[in-house]
Amino acid sequence: MFLYKLKKEEFEYSVEEFSKGFYDDLLYKIIEEDDDKRAKAIRYFFKIYIKLFWKYHGVYADSNNKKAVVLICKRTSKKEDFKLFFKTKIALFKSLRLISIMGLKKYIRARKILDSMDSSWIDEFVHKDFIHIDLIVVKKEYQKQGIGSFVIKNILDYAKQNNLVVTLETQSPYNKSLYEKLGFRCVGHHSEYNLTNYFMVSEID
């Protein structure tokens, strides 16, 4: 894969970039409408979330200039899935700290919203190894320059060479059309909490 893989010492950088990139995202605005609380909650959430997948998968950038960053998840072995299951439980326990930021009612609601937007749909449509593009952010000053497309095309090329399917999700109809132009197909959707989560797959095996 011709992408730059972030090093261990760049972990905090990745947390910062994803936090800034998703600050205005509709999903997180619905979860927490207060700007200051949302900024704090997103940063803490991504710190837990990215750390959970850092070892097993990875955060990549378009180059060492890091104009765009992407969190990639791969189908893992059963042994790794078992380890990840327990690490997920630990991460969920750590996320309880968000109650002090958001309050208990909003925390419970946020958990329900995020659970409704999970990636369990993949097993229904994909029956071989895959790469899931979990998070992708292009810095504002570099948007609409084809950098996000470059990153995704690179992942698609790698997947093709290794007989992998590529999956992703989006709640944006605009992004859905962009992904379709890159070769993805929408295989389903889920609507809840005034959001529609579109399920995108690079190929159907």
Contact map, one row per residue, 1 for C-alpha under 8 A:
1110000000000000000000000000000000000000000000000000000000000000000000000000000000000000000000000000000000000000000000000000000000000000000000000000000001100100000000000000000000000000000000000000000000000
1111000000000000000000000000000000000000000000000000000000000000000000000000000000000000000000000000000000000000000000000000000000000000000000000000000001000000000000000000000000000000000000000000000000000
1111100000000000000000000000000000000000000000000000000000011110000000000000000000000000000000000000000000000000000000000000000000000000000000000000001001000000000000000000000000000000000000000000000000000
0111110000000000000000000000000000000000000000000000000000011111000000000000000000000000000000000000000000000000000000000000000000000000000000000000000000000000000000000000000000000000000000000000000000000
0011111000000000000000000000000000000000000000000000000001111000000000000000000000000000000000000000000000000000000000000000000000000000000000000000000000000000000000000000000000000000000000000000000000000
0001111101100000000000000000000000000000000000000000000001111000000000000000000000000000000000000000000000000000000000000000000000000000000000000000000000000000000000000000000000000000000000000000000000000
0000111111100000000000000000000000000000000000000000000000000000000000000000000000000000000000000000000000000000000000000000000000000000000000000000000000000000000000000000000000000000000000000000000000000
0000011111100000000000000000000000000000000000000000000000000000000000000000000000000000000000000000000000000000000000000000000000000000000000000000000000000000000000000000000000000000000000000000000000000
0000001111110000000000000000000000000000000000000000000000000000000000000000000000000000000000000000000000000000000000000000000000000000000000000000000000000000000000000000000000000000000000000000000000000
0000011111111100000000000000000000000000000000000000000000000000000000000000000000000000000000000000000000000000000000000000000000000000000000000000000000000000000000000000000000000000000000000000000000000
0000011111111110000000000000000000000000000000000000000000000000000000000000000000000000000000000000000000000000000000000000000000000000000000000000000000000000000000000000000000000000000000000000000000000
0000000011111111000000000000000000000000000000100000000000000000000000000000000000000000000000000000000000000000000000000000000000000000000000000000000000000000000000000000000000000000000000000000000000000
0000000001111111100000000000000000000000000000000000000000000000000000000000000000000000000000000000000000000000000000000000000000000000000000000000000000000000000000000000000000000000000000000000000000000
0000000001111111110000000000000000000000000000000000000000100000000010000000000000000000000000000000000000000000000000000000000000000000000000000000000000000000000000000000000000000000000000000000000000000
0000000000111111111000000000000000000000001001100100000000000000000000000000000000000000000000000000000000000000000000000000000000000000000000000000000000000000000000000000000000000000000000000000000000000
0000000000011111111100000000000000000000001000000000000000000000000000000000000000000000000000000000000000000000000000000000000000000000000000000000000000000000000000000000000000000000000000000000000000000
0000000000001111111110000000000000000000000000000000000000000000000010000000000000000000000000000000000000000000000000000000000000000000101000000000000000000000000000000000000000000000000000000000000000000
0000000000000111111111000000000000000000000001000000000000000000000010000000000000000000000000000000000000000000000000000000000000000011100000000000000000000000000000000000000000000000000000000000000000000
0000000000000011111111100000000000000010011001000000000000000000000000000000000000000000000000000000000000000000000000000000000000000000000000000000000000000000000000000000000000000000000000000000000000000
0000000000000001111111100000000000000000000000000000000000000000000000000000000000000000000000000000000000000000000000000000000000000000000000000000000000000000000000000000000000000000000000000000000000000
0000000000000000111111111000000000000000000000000000000000000000000000000000000000000000000000000000000000000000000000000000000000000000111000000000000000000000000000000000000000000000000000000000000000000
0000000000000000011111111001000000000000010000000000000000000000000000000000000000000000000000000000000000000000000000000000000000000000100000000000000000000000000000000000000000000000000000000000000000000
0000000000000000001111111001100000000110010000000000000000000000000000000000000000000000000000000000000000000000000000000000000000000000000000000000000000000000000000000000000000000000000000000000000000000
0000000000000000000011111101100000000000000000000000000000000000000000000000000000000000000000000000000000000000000000000000000000000000000000000000000000000000000000000000000000000000000000000000000000000
0000000000000000000011111111100000000000000000000000000000000000000000000000000000000000000000000000000000000000000000000000000000000000000000000000000000000000000000000000000000000000000000000000000000000
0000000000000000000000011111110000000000000000000000000000000000000000000000000000000000000000000000000000000000000000000000000000000000000000000000000000000000000000000000000000000000000000000000000000000
0000000000000000000000001111111000000000000000000000000000000000000000000000000000000000000000000000000000000000000000000000000000000000000000000000000000000000000000000010000000000000000000000010000000000
0000000000000000000001111111111110000100010000000000000000000000000000000000000000000000000000000000000000000000000000000000000000000000000000000000000000000000000000000000000000000000000000000000000000000
0000000000000000000000111111111111000100000000000000000000000000000000000000000000000000000000000000000000000000000000000000000000000000000000000000000000000000000000000000000000000000000000000000000000000
0000000000000000000000000111111110000000000000000000000000000000000000000000000000000000000000000000000000000000000000000000000000000000000000000000000000000000000000000000000000000000000000000000000000000
0000000000000000000000000011111110000000000000000000000000000000000000000000000000000000000000000000000001001100100000000000000000000000000000000000000000000000000000000000000000000000000000000000000000000
0000000000000000000000000001111111101100000000000000000000000000000000000000000000000000000000000000010001000000000000000000000000000000000000000000000000000000000000000000000000000000000000000000000000000
0000000000000000000000000001111111100100000000000000000000000000000000000000000000000000000000000000000000000000000000000000000000000000000000000000000000000000000000000000000000000000000000000000000000000
0000000000000000000000000000100111111100000000000000000000000000000000000000000000000000000000000000000000000000000000000000000000000000000000000000000000000000000000000000000000000000000000000000000000000
0000000000000000000000000000000111111110000000000000000000000000000000000000000000000000000000000000000000000000000000000000000000000000000000000000000000000000000000000000000000000000000000000000000000000
0000000000000000000000000000000001111111000000000000000000000000000000000000000000000000000000000000000000000000000000000000000000000000000000000000000000000000000000000000000000000000000000000000000000000
0000000000000000000000000000000101111111100000000000000000000000000000000000000000000000000000000000110000000000000000000000000000000000000000000000000000000000000000000000000000000000000000000000000000000
0000000000000000000000100001100111111111110000000000000000000000000000000000000000000000000000000000000000000000000000000000000000000000000000000000000000000000000000000000000000000000000000000000000000000
0000000000000000001000100000000000111111111000000000000000000000000000000000000000000000000000000000000000000000000000000000000000000000000000000000000000000000000000000000000000000000000000000000000000000
0000000000000000000000000000000000011111111100000000000000000000000000000000000000000000000000000000100000000000000000000000000000000000000000000000000000000000000000000000000000000000000000000000000000000
0000000000000000000000000000000000001111111110000000000000000000000000000000000000000000000000000100110000000000000000000000000000000000000000000000000000000000000000000000000000000000000000000000000000000
0000000000000000001001100001000000000111111111000000000000000000000000000000000000000000000000000000000000000000000000000000000000000000000000000000000000000000000000000000000000000000000000000000000000000
0000000000000011001000000000000000000011111111100000000000000000000000000000000000000000000000000000000000000000000000000000000000000000000000000000000000000000000000000000000000000000000000000000000000000
0000000000000000000000000000000000000001111111110000000000000000000000000000000000000000000000000100000000000000000000000000000000000000000000000000000000000000000000000000000000000000000000000000000000000
0000000000000000000000000000000000000000111111111000000000000000000000000000000000000000000000100100000000000000000000000000000000000000000000000000000000000000000000000000000000000000000000000000000000000
0000000000000010011000000000000000000000011111111100000000000000000000000000000000000000000000000000000000000000000000000000000000000000000000000000000000000000000000000000000000000000000000000000000000000
0000000000010010000000000000000000000000001111111110000000000000000000000000000000000000000000000000000000000000000000000000000000000000000000000000000000000000000000000000000000000000000000000000000000000
0000000000000000000000000000000000000000000111111111000000000000000000000000000000000000001001100000000000000000000000000000000000000000000000000000000000000000000000000000000000000000000000000000000000000
0000000000000000000000000000000000000000000011111111100000000000000000000000000000000000001000000000000000000000000000000000000000000000000000000000000000000000000000000000000000000000000000000000000000000
0000000000000010000000000000000000000000000001111111110000000000000000100000000000000000000000000000000000000000000000000000000000000000000000000000000000000000000000000000000000000000000000000000000000000
0000000000000000000000000000000000000000000000111111111000000000000000000000000000000000000000000000000000000000000000000000000000000000000000000000000000000000000000000000000000000000000000000000000000000
0000000000000000000000000000000000000000000000011111111000000000000000000000000000010011001000000000000000000000000000000000000000000000000000000000000000000000000000000000000000000000000000000000000000000
0000000000000000000000000000000000000000000000001111111111000000000000001000000000000000000000000000000000000000000000000000000000000000000000000000000000000000000000000000000000000000000000000000000000000
0000000000000000000000000000000000000000000000000111111111100000000000000000000000000000000000000000000000000000000000000000000000000000000000000000000000000000000000000000000000000000000000000000000000000
0000000000000000000000000000000000000000000000000011111111000000000000000000000000000000000000000000000000000000000000000000000000000000000000000000000000000000000000000000000000000000000000000000000000000
0000000000000000000000000000000000000000000000000000111111000000000000001001000100000000000000000000000000000000000000000000000000000000000000000000000000000000000000000000000000000000000000000000000000000
0000000000000000000000000000000000000000000000000000111111100000000000111100000000000000000000000000000000000000000000000000000000000000000000000000000000000000000000000000000000000000000000000000000000000
0000110000000000000000000000000000000000000000000000111111110000000000111000000000000000000000000000000000000000000000000000000000000000000000000000000000000000000000000000000000000000000000000000000000000
0000110000000100000000000000000000000000000000000000010011111000000011110000000000000000000000000000000000000000000000000000000000000000000000000000000000000000000000000000000000000000000000000000000000000
0011110000000000000000000000000000000000000000000000000001111100000011110000000000000000000000000000000000000000000000000000000000000000000000000000000000000000000000000000000000000000000000000000000000000
0011110000000000000000000000000000000000000000000000000000111111111111000000000000000000000000000000000000000000000000000000000000000000000000000000001000000000000000000000000000000000000000000000000000000
0011000000000000000000000000000000000000000000000000000000011111111110000000000000000000000000000000000000000000000000000000000000000000000000000010011000000000000000000000000000000000000000000000000000000
0011000000000000000000000000000000000000000000000000000000001111111000000000000000000000000000000000000000000000000000000000000000000000000000000000000000000000000000000000000000000000000000000000000000000
0001000000000000000000000000000000000000000000000000000000001111110000000000000000000000000000000000000000000000000000000000000000000000000000000000000000000000000000000000000000000000000000000000000000000
0000000000000000000000000000000000000000000000000000000000001111111000000000000000000000000000000000000000000000000000000000000000000000000000000000000000000000000000000000000000000000000000000000000000000
0000000000000000000000000000000000000000000000000000000000001111111110000000000000000000000000000000000000000000000000000000000000000000000000000000000000000000000000000000000000000000000000000000000000000
0000000000000000000000000000000000000000000000000000000000001110111110000000000000000000000000000000000000000000000000000000000000000000011001000010000000000000000000000000000000000000000000000000000000000
0000000000000000000000000000000000000000000000000000000000001100011111000000000000000000000000000000000000000000000000000000000000000001111000000011001000000000000000000000000000000000000000000000000000000
0000000000000100110000000000000000000000000000000000000000111100011111100000000000000000000000000000000000000000000000000000000000000001110000000000000000000000000000000000000000000000000000000000000000000
0000000000000000000000000000000000000000000000000000000000111000000111110000000000000000000000000000000000000000000000000000000000001111100000000000000000000000000000000000000000000000000000000000000000000
0000000000000000000000000000000000000000000000000100000011110000000011111000000000000000000000000000000000000000000000000000000000001111000000000000000000000000000000000000000000000000000000000000000000000
0000000000000000000000000000000000000000000000000000000011110000000001111100000000000000000000000000000000000000000000000000000000111110000000000000000000000000000000000000000000000000000000000000000000000
0000000000000000000000000000000000000000000000000000100111000000000000111110000000000000000000000000000000000000000000000000000000111100000000000000000000000000000000000000000000000000000000000000000000000
0000000000000000000000000000000000000000000000000000000010000000000000011111000000000000000000000000000000000000000000000000000011110000000000000000000000000000000000000000000000000000000000000000000000000
0000000000000000000000000000000000000000000000000000000000000000000000001111100000000000000000000000000000000000000000000000000011100000000000000000000000000000000000000000000000000000000000000000000000000
0000000000000000000000000000000000000000000000000000000100000000000000000111110110000000000000000000000000000000000000000000000000000000000000000000000000000000000000000000000000000000000000000000000000000
0000000000000000000000000000000000000000000000000000000000000000000000000011111110000000000000000000000000000000000000000000000000000000000000000000000000000000000000000000000000000000000000000000000000000
0000000000000000000000000000000000000000000000000000000000000000000000000001111111000000000000000000000000000000000000000000000000000000000000000000000000000000000000000000000000000000000000000000000000000
0000000000000000000000000000000000000000000000000000000000000000000000000000111111100000000000000000000000000000000000000000000000000000000000000000000000000000000000000000000000000000000000000000000000000
0000000000000000000000000000000000000000000000000000000100000000000000000001111111110000000000000000000000000000000000000000000000000000000000000000000000000000000000000000000000000000000000000000000000000
0000000000000000000000000000000000000000000000000000000000000000000000000001111111111000000000000000000000000000000000000000000000000000000000000000000000000000000000000000000000000000000000000000000000000
0000000000000000000000000000000000000000000000000000000000000000000000000000011111111100000000000000000000000000000000000000000000000000000000000000000000000000000000000000000000000000000000000000000000000
0000000000000000000000000000000000000000000000000000000000000000000000000000001111111110000000000000000000000000000000000000000000000000000000000000000000000000000000000000000000000000000000000000000000000
0000000000000000000000000000000000000000000000000001000000000000000000000000000111111111000000000000000000000000000000000000000000000000000000000000000000000000000000000000000000000000000000000000000000000
0000000000000000000000000000000000000000000000000000000000000000000000000000000011111111100000000000000000000000000000000000000000000000000000000000000000000000000000000000000000000000000000000000000000000
0000000000000000000000000000000000000000000000000000000000000000000000000000000001111111110000000000000000000000000000000000000000000000000000000000000000000000000000000000000000000000000000000000000000000
0000000000000000000000000000000000000000000000000001000000000000000000000000000000111111111000000000000000000000000000000000000000000000000000000000000000000000000000000000000000000000000000000000000000000
0000000000000000000000000000000000000000000000000001000000000000000000000000000000011111111100000000000000000000000000000000000000000000000000000000000000000000000000000000000000000000000000000000000000000
0000000000000000000000000000000000000000000000000000000000000000000000000000000000001111111110000000000000000000000000000000000000000000000000000000000000000000000000000000000000000000000000000000000000000
0000000000000000000000000000000000000000000000000000000000000000000000000000000000000111111111000000000000000000000000000000000000000000000000000000000000000000000000000000000000000000000000000000000000000
0000000000000000000000000000000000000000000000011001000000000000000000000000000000000011111111100000000000000000000000000000000000000000000000000000000000000000000000000000000000000000000000000000000000000
0000000000000000000000000000000000000000000000000000000000000000000000000000000000000001111111110000000000000000000000000000000000000000000000000000000000000000000000000000000000000000000000000000000000000
0000000000000000000000000000000000000000000000000000000000000000000000000000000000000000111111110000000000000000000000000000000000000000000000000000000000000000000000000000000000000000000000000000000000000
0000000000000000000000000000000000000000000000010000000000000000000000000000000000000000011111111000000000000000000000000000000000000000000000000000000000000000000000000000000000000000000000000000000000000
0000000000000000000000000000000000000000000010010000000000000000000000000000000000000000001111111100000000000000000000000000000000000000000000000000000000000000000000000000000000000000000000000000000000000
0000000000000000000000000000000000000000000000000000000000000000000000000000000000000000000111111110000000000000000000000000000000000000000000000000000000000000000000000000000000000000000000000000000000000
0000000000000000000000000000000000000000000000000000000000000000000000000000000000000000000001111111100000000000000000000000000000000000000000000000000000000000000000000000000000000000000000000000000000000
0000000000000000000000000000000000000000100110000000000000000000000000000000000000000000000000111111111000100000000000000000000000000000000000000000000000000000000000000000000000000000000000000000000000000
0000000000000000000000000000000000000000000000000000000000000000000000000000000000000000000000011111111101100000000000000000000000000000000000000000000000000000000000000000000000000000000000000000000000000
0000000000000000000000000000000000000000000000000000000000000000000000000000000000000000000000001111111100000000000000000000000000000000000000000000000000000000000000000000000000000000000000000000000000000
0000000000000000000000000000000000001001100000000000000000000000000000000000000000000000000000001111111000000000000000000000000000000000000000000000000000000000000000000000000000000000000000000000000000000
0000000000000000000000000000000100001000100000000000000000000000000000000000000000000000000000000111111101100000000000000000000000000000000000000000000000000000000000000000000000000000000000000000000000000
0000000000000000000000000000000000000000000000000000000000000000000000000000000000000000000000000111111111100000000000000000000000000000000000000000000000000000000000000000000000000000000000000000000000000
0000000000000000000000000000000000000000000000000000000000000000000000000000000000000000000000000011011111110000000000000000000000000000000000000000000000000000000000000000000000000000000000000000000000000
0000000000000000000000000000000000000000000000000000000000000000000000000000000000000000000000000000001111111000000000000000000000000000000000000000000000000000000000000000000000000000000000000000000000000
0000000000000000000000000000001100000000000000000000000000000000000000000000000000000000000000000010011111111100000000000000000000000000000000000000000000000000000000000000000000000000000000000000000000000
0000000000000000000000000000000000000000000000000000000000000000000000000000000000000000000000000110011111111110000000000000000000000000000000000000000000000000000000000000000000000000000000000000000000000
0000000000000000000000000000000000000000000000000000000000000000000000000000000000000000000000000000000111111111000000000000000000000000000000000000000000000000000000000000000000000000000000000000000000000
0000000000000000000000000000001000000000000000000000000000000000000000000000000000000000000000000000000011111111100000000000000000000000000000000000000000000000000000000000000000000000000000000000000000000
0000000000000000000000000000001000000000000000000000000000000000000000000000000000000000000000000000000001111111110000000000000000000000000000000000000000000000000000000000000000000000000000000000000000000
0000000000000000000000000000000000000000000000000000000000000000000000000000000000000000000000000000000000111111111000000000000000000000000000000000000000000000000000000000000000000000000000000000000000000
0000000000000000000000000000000000000000000000000000000000000000000000000000000000000000000000000000000000011111111100000000000000000000000000000000000000000000000000000000000000000000000000000000000000000
0000000000000000000000000000001000000000000000000000000000000000000000000000000000000000000000000000000000001111111110000000000000000000000000000000000000000000000000000000000000000000000000011000000000000
0000000000000000000000000000000000000000000000000000000000000000000000000000000000000000000000000000000000000111111111000000000000000000000000000000000000000000000000000000000000000000000000000000000000000
0000000000000000000000000000000000000000000000000000000000000000000000000000000000000000000000000000000000000011111111000000000000000000000000000000000000000000000000000000000000000000000000000000000000000
0000000000000000000000000000000000000000000000000000000000000000000000000000000000000000000000000000000000000001111111000000000000000000000000000000000000000000000000000000000000000000000000010000000000000
0000000000000000000000000000000000000000000000000000000000000000000000000000000000000000000000000000000000000000111111100000000000000000000000000000000000000000000000000000000000000000000001000000100000000
0000000000000000000000000000000000000000000000000000000000000000000000000000000000000000000000000000000000000000011111111000000000000000000000000000000000000000000000000000000000000000000000000000000000000
0000000000000000000000000000000000000000000000000000000000000000000000000000000000000000000000000000000000000000000011111100000000000000000000000000000000000000000000000000000000000000000000000000000000000
0000000000000000000000000000000000000000000000000000000000000000000000000000000000000000000000000000000000000000000001111111000000000000000000000000000000000000000000000000000000000000000000000000000000000
0000000000000000000000000000000000000000000000000000000000000000000000000000000000000000000000000000000000000000000001111111100000000000000000000000000000000000000000000000000000000000000000000000001000000
0000000000000000000000000000000000000000000000000000000000000000000000000000000000000000000000000000000000000000000000111111110000000000000000000000000000000000000000100000000000000000000000000000000000000
0000000000000000000000000000000000000000000000000000000000000000000000000000000000000000000000000000000000000000000000011111111000000000000000000000000000000000000000000000000000000000000000000000000000000
0000000000000000000000000000000000000000000000000000000000000000000000000000000000000000000000000000000000000000000000011111111000000000000000000000000000000000000000000000000000000000000000000000000000000
0000000000000000000000000000000000000000000000000000000000000000000000000000000000000000000000000000000000000000000000001111111000000000000000000000000000000000000000000000000000000000001000000000000000010
0000000000000000000000000000000000000000000000000000000000000000000000000000000000000000000000000000000000000000000000000111111111000000000000000000000000000000000010000000000000000000000000000000000000011
0000000000000000000000000000000000000000000000000000000000000000000000000000000000000000000000000000000000000000000000000011111110000000000000000000000000000000000000000000000000000000000000000000000000001
0000000000000000000000000000000000000000000000000000000000000000000000000000000000000000000000000000000000000000000000000000011111000000000000000000000000000000000110000000000000000000000000000000000000001
0000000000000000000000000000000000000000000000000000000000000000000000000110000000000000000000000000000000000000000000000000011111100000000000000000000000000000001110000000000000000000000000000000000000000
0000000000000000000000000000000000000000000000000000000000000000000000000110000000000000000000000000000000000000000000000000010111110000000000000000000000000010000111100000000000000000000000000000000000000
0000000000000000000000000000000000000000000000000000000000000000000000011110000000000000000000000000000000000000000000000000000011111000000000000000000000000010000111100000000000000000000000000000000000000
0000000000000000000000000000000000000000000000000000000000000000000000011100000000000000000000000000000000000000000000000000000001111100000000000000000000000000000001110000000000000000000000000000000000000
0000000000000000000000000000000000000000000000000000000000000000000001111000000000000000000000000000000000000000000000000000000000111111000000000000000000000000000001111000000000000000000000000000000000000
0000000000000000000000000000000000000000000000000000000000000000000001111000000000000000000000000000000000000000000000000000000000011111000000000000000000000000000000011000000000000000000000000000000000000
0000000000000000010000000000000000000000000000000000000000000000000001110000000000000000000000000000000000000000000000000000000000001111100000000000000000000000000000000000000000000000000000000000000000000
0000000000000000010000000000000000000000000000000000000000000000000111100000000000000000000000000000000000000000000000000000000000001111110000000001000000000000000000000000000000000000000000000000000000000
0000000000000000110011000000000000000000000000000000000000000000000111000000000000000000000000000000000000000000000000000000000000000011111000000001000000000000000000000000000000000000000000000000000000000
0000000000000000000010000000000000000000000000000000000000000000001110000000000000000000000000000000000000000000000000000000000000000001111101100011000000000000000000000000000000000000000000000000000000000
0000000000000000100010000000000000000000000000000000000000000000001100000000000000000000000000000000000000000000000000000000000000000000111111100000000000000000000000000000000000000000000000000000000000000
0000000000000000000000000000000000000000000000000000000000000000000000000000000000000000000000000000000000000000000000000000000000000000011111100000000000000000000000000000000000000000000000000000000000000
0000000000000000000000000000000000000000000000000000000000000000000000000000000000000000000000000000000000000000000000000000000000000000001111100000000000000000000000000000000000000000000000000000000000000
0000000000000000000000000000000000000000000000000000000000000000001000000000000000000000000000000000000000000000000000000000000000000000011111111010000000000000000000000000000000000000000000000000000000000
0000000000000000000000000000000000000000000000000000000000000000000000000000000000000000000000000000000000000000000000000000000000000000011111111111000000000000000000000000000000000000000000000000000000000
0000000000000000000000000000000000000000000000000000000000000000000000000000000000000000000000000000000000000000000000000000000000000000000001111110000000000000000000000000000000000000000000000000000000000
0000000000000000000000000000000000000000000000000000000000000000000000000000000000000000000000000000000000000000000000000000000000000000000001111110000000000000000000000000000000000000000000000000000000000
0000000000000000000000000000000000000000000000000000000000000000000000000000000000000000000000000000000000000000000000000000000000000000000000111111110000000000000000000000000000000000000000000000000000000
0000000000000000000000000000000000000000000000000000000000000100001100000000000000000000000000000000000000000000000000000000000000000000010001111111111000000000000000000000000000000000000000000000000000000
0000000000000000000000000000000000000000000000000000000000000000000100000000000000000000000000000000000000000000000000000000000000000001110000100111111100000000000000000000000000000000000000000000000000000
0000000000000000000000000000000000000000000000000000000000000000000000000000000000000000000000000000000000000000000000000000000000000000000000000111111110000000000000000000000000000100000000000000000000000
0000000000000000000000000000000000000000000000000000000000000100000000000000000000000000000000000000000000000000000000000000000000000000000000000111111111000000000000000000000000000000000000000000000000000
0010000000000000000000000000000000000000000000000000000000001100000100000000000000000000000000000000000000000000000000000000000000000000000000000011111111100000000000000000000000000000000000000000000000000
0000000000000000000000000000000000000000000000000000000000000000000000000000000000000000000000000000000000000000000000000000000000000000000000000001111111110000000000000000000000000000000000000000000000000
0000000000000000000000000000000000000000000000000000000000000000000000000000000000000000000000000000000000000000000000000000000000000000000000000000111111111000000000000000000000000100000000000000000000000
1110000000000000000000000000000000000000000000000000000000000000000000000000000000000000000000000000000000000000000000000000000000000000000000000000011111111100000000000000000000000000000000000000000000000
1000000000000000000000000000000000000000000000000000000000000000000000000000000000000000000000000000000000000000000000000000000000000000000000000000001111111110000001000000000000000000000000000000000000000
0000000000000000000000000000000000000000000000000000000000000000000000000000000000000000000000000000000000000000000000000000000000000000000000000000000111111111000001000000000000000000000000000000000001000
0000000000000000000000000000000000000000000000000000000000000000000000000000000000000000000000000000000000000000000000000000000000000000000000000000000011111111100000000000000000000000000000000000000000000
1000000000000000000000000000000000000000000000000000000000000000000000000000000000000000000000000000000000000000000000000000000000000000000000000000000001111111110000000000000000000000000000000000000000000
0000000000000000000000000000000000000000000000000000000000000000000000000000000000000000000000000000000000000000000000000000000001100000000000000000000000111111111111000000000000000000000000000000000000000
0000000000000000000000000000000000000000000000000000000000000000000000000000000000000000000000000000000000000000000000000000000000000000000000000000000000011111111110000000000000000000000000000000000000000
0000000000000000000000000000000000000000000000000000000000000000000000000000000000000000000000000000000000000000000000000000000000000000000000000000000000001111111100000000000000000000000000000000000000000
0000000000000000000000000000000000000000000000000000000000000000000000000000000000000000000000000000000000000000000000000000000000000000000000000000000000000111111100000000000000000000000000000000000000000
0000000000000000000000000000000000000000000000000000000000000000000000000000000000000000000000000000000000000000000000000000000010000000000000000000000000000011111110000000000000000000000000000000000000000
0000000000000000000000000000000000000000000000000000000000000000000000000000000000000000000000000000000000000000000000000000000111100000000000000000000000000011111111000000000000000000000000000000000000000
0000000000000000000000000000000000000000000000000000000000000000000000000000000000000000000000000000000000000000000000000000010111100000000000000000000000000011001111100000000000000000000000000000000011110
0000000000000000000000000000000000000000000000000000000000000000000000000000000000000000000000000000000000000000000000000000000001111000000000000000000000110010000111110000000000000000000000000000000011100
0000000000000000000000000000000000000000000000000000000000000000000000000000000000000000000000000000000000000000000000000100000001111000000000000000000000000000000011111000000000000000000000000000001111000
0000000000000000000000000000000000000000000000000000000000000000000000000000000000000000000000000000000000000000000000000000000000011100000000000000000000000000000001111100000000000000000000000000001110000
0000000000000000000000000000000000000000000000000000000000000000000000000000000000000000000000000000000000000000000000000000000000001100000000000000000000000000000000111110000000000000000000000000111100000
0000000000000000000000000000000000000000000000000000000000000000000000000000000000000000000000000000000000000000000000000000000000000000000000000000000000000000000000011111101100000000000000000000111100000
0000000000000000000000000010000000000000000000000000000000000000000000000000000000000000000000000000000000000000000000000000000000000000000000000000000000000000000000001111101100000000000000000011110000000
0000000000000000000000000000000000000000000000000000000000000000000000000000000000000000000000000000000000000000000000000000000000000000000000000000000000000000000000000111111100000000000000000001000000000
0000000000000000000000000000000000000000000000000000000000000000000000000000000000000000000000000000000000000000000000000000000000000000000000000000000000000000000000000111111110000000000000000000000000000
0000000000000000000000000000000000000000000000000000000000000000000000000000000000000000000000000000000000000000000000000000000000000000000000000000000000000000000000000001111111000000000000000000000000000
0000000000000000000000000000000000000000000000000000000000000000000000000000000000000000000000000000000000000000000000000000000000000000000000000000000000000000000000000111111111100000000000000000000000000
0000000000000000000000000000000000000000000000000000000000000000000000000000000000000000000000000000000000000000000000000000000000000000000000000000000000000000000000000111111111110000010000000000010100000
0000000000000000000000000000000000000000000000000000000000000000000000000000000000000000000000000000000000000000000000000000000000000000000000000000000000000000000000000000111111111000000000000000000000000
0000000000000000000000000000000000000000000000000000000000000000000000000000000000000000000000000000000000000000000000000000000000000000000000000000000000000000000000000000011111111100000000000000000000000
0000000000000000000000000000000000000000000000000000000000000000000000000000000000000000000000000000000000000000000000000000000000000000000000000000000000000000000000000000001111111111100000000000000100000
0000000000000000000000000000000000000000000000000000000000000000000000000000000000000000000000000000000000000000000000000000000000000000000000000000000000000000000000000000000111111111110000000000000000000
0000000000000000000000000000000000000000000000000000000000000000000000000000000000000000000000000000000000000000000000000000000000000000000000000000000000000000000000000000000011111111000000000000000000000
0000000000000000000000000000000000000000000000000000000000000000000000000000000000000000000000000000000000000000000000000000000000000000000000000000100010000000000000000000000001111111000000000000000000000
0000000000000000000000000000000000000000000000000000000000000000000000000000000000000000000000000000000000000000000000000000000000000000000000000000000000000000000000000000000000111111100000000000000001000
0000000000000000000000000000000000000000000000000000000000000000000000000000000000000000000000000000000000000000000000000000000000000000000000000000000000000000000000000000000000111111110000000000000111100
0000000000000000000000000000000000000000000000000000000000000000000000000000000000000000000000000000000000000000000000000000000000000000000000000000000000000000000000000000000000110011111000000000000111100
0000000000000000000000000000000000000000000000000000000000000000000000000000000000000000000000000000000000000000000000000000000000000000000000000000000000000000000000000000000100010001111110000000011110000
0000000000000000000000000000000000000000000000000000000000000000000000000000000000000000000000000000000000000000000000000000100000000000000000000000000000000000000000000000000000000000111110000000011110000
0000000000000000000000000000000000000000000000000000000000000000000000000000000000000000000000000000000000000000000000000000000000000000000000000000000000000000000000000000000000000000011111000000011100000
0000000000000000000000000000000000000000000000000000000000000000000000000000000000000000000000000000000000000000000000000000000000000000000000000000000000000000000000000000000000000000011111100001111000000
0000000000000000000000000000000000000000000000000000000000000000000000000000000000000000000000000000000000000000000010000000000000000000000000000000000000000000000000000000000000000000000111110001110000000
0000000000000000000000000000000000000000000000000000000000000000000000000000000000000000000000000000000000000000000000000000000000000000000000000000000000000000000000000000000000000000000011111111100000000
0000000000000000000000000000000000000000000000000000000000000000000000000000000000000000000000000000000000000000100100000000000000000000000000000000000000000000000000000000000000000000000001111111000000000
0000000000000000000000000000000000000000000000000000000000000000000000000000000000000000000000000000000000000000100000000000000000000000000000000000000000000000000000000000000000000000000000111110000000000
0000000000000000000000000000000000000000000000000000000000000000000000000000000000000000000000000000000000000000000000000000000000000000000000000000000000000000000000000000000000000000000000111111000000000
0000000000000000000000000010000000000000000000000000000000000000000000000000000000000000000000000000000000000000000000000000000000000000000000000000000000000000000000000010000000000000000000111111100000000
0000000000000000000000000000000000000000000000000000000000000000000000000000000000000000000000000000000000000000000000000000000000000000000000000000000000000000000000000011000000000000000011110111110000000
0000000000000000000000000000000000000000000000000000000000000000000000000000000000000000000000000000000000000000000010000000000000000000000000000000000000000000000000001110000000000000000011100011111000000
0000000000000000000000000000000000000000000000000000000000000000000000000000000000000000000000000000000000000000000000000000000000000000000000000000000000000000000000001110000100000000011111000001111100000
0000000000000000000000000000000000000000000000000000000000000000000000000000000000000000000000000000000000000000000000001000000000000000000000000000000000000000000000111100000000000000011110000000111110000
0000000000000000000000000000000000000000000000000000000000000000000000000000000000000000000000000000000000000000000000000000000000000000000000000000000000000000000000111100000100100001111100000000011111000
0000000000000000000000000000000000000000000000000000000000000000000000000000000000000000000000000000000000000000000000000000000000000000000000000000000000000000000011110000000000000001111000000000001111110
0000000000000000000000000000000000000000000000000000000000000000000000000000000000000000000000000000000000000000000000000000000000000000000000000000000000010000000011100000000000000011100000000000000111110
0000000000000000000000000000000000000000000000000000000000000000000000000000000000000000000000000000000000000000000000000000000000000000000000000000000000000000000011000000000000000001100000000000000011111
0000000000000000000000000000000000000000000000000000000000000000000000000000000000000000000000000000000000000000000000000000110000000000000000000000000000000000000010000000000000000000000000000000000011111
0000000000000000000000000000000000000000000000000000000000000000000000000000000000000000000000000000000000000000000000000000011100000000000000000000000000000000000000000000000000000000000000000000000000111
